[in-house]
């Protein structure tokens, strides 16, 4: 069964950093574009970052550009989001998405909570 599972969330102090992980299984990663999104309470889900199937190109939302780095390791079936200089407004549930390049089919994880607070 194809799935993605996020991990690495938790409580972080303002100005801190963390690395979120997305473990993929049940499908071929090289056929998929991966992205990270987040959703804060009472807000719509927000796109953060994307990495192409081969990892050669990335794209970031303005809200995290310069503070976030998305990467992937197809051999390990992993995708990562590193973020630094975290702010309280970064508090949200963070989701990993895998989109099959041929069909556009989306696969979402259940998310991991990130709380930025002193």
Secondary structure, 3 states (H helix, E strand, C coil): CCEEEEECCEEECCCCCEEEEEEEECCCHHHEEEEEEEECCCCCCEEEEEECCCCCCEEECCCCCCCEEEEEEHHHCEEEEEECCCCHHHCEEEEEEEEECCCCCEEECCCEEEEECC
